[in-house]
Amino acid sequence: MNNPIEKVRVDKWLWGVRLFKTRSLAAEACEKGRVTINEVKIKAGRGLKIGEKLIIHRGPWHQEVEVLQLTQSRMSASKVIDFCKDITPLSELEKLKLHQTTLASWNITAGAGRPTKKDRRDMSEFLDDW
């Protein structure tokens, strides 16, 4: 695992290891404070080093990732496991499953339009009970 790259921009790395669909989405997440290192919000241009742990806030849950190698280019999905390690706690994965189940129970599908105000209130009330 000899890697000549010492630092790489956070947004480039997040895009390269397929955690975000585009680099601009990765940069936007950084600027909005959804990506943190050691509980500190970071900017997209910050240099990333091997061994750092990133927390990516994704709605009601967060994903934790450890940097194993650095890259500046997008790679195939099969190579991603060599560059990052998902260390998300089980409690966060359970939150994700609950969120997906809730959306499925409300029959919300892509392209079906946004929920009505009543739907949003009902979902909020349902989630508050948990």
Secondary structure, 3 states (H helix, E strand, C coil): CCCCCCCEEHHHHHHHCCCCCCHHHHHHHHHCCCEEECCEECCCCCEECCCCEEEEEECCEEEEEEECCCCCCCCCHHHHHHCEEECCCHHHHHHHHHHHHHHHHCCCCCCCCCCCHHHHHHHHHHHHCC
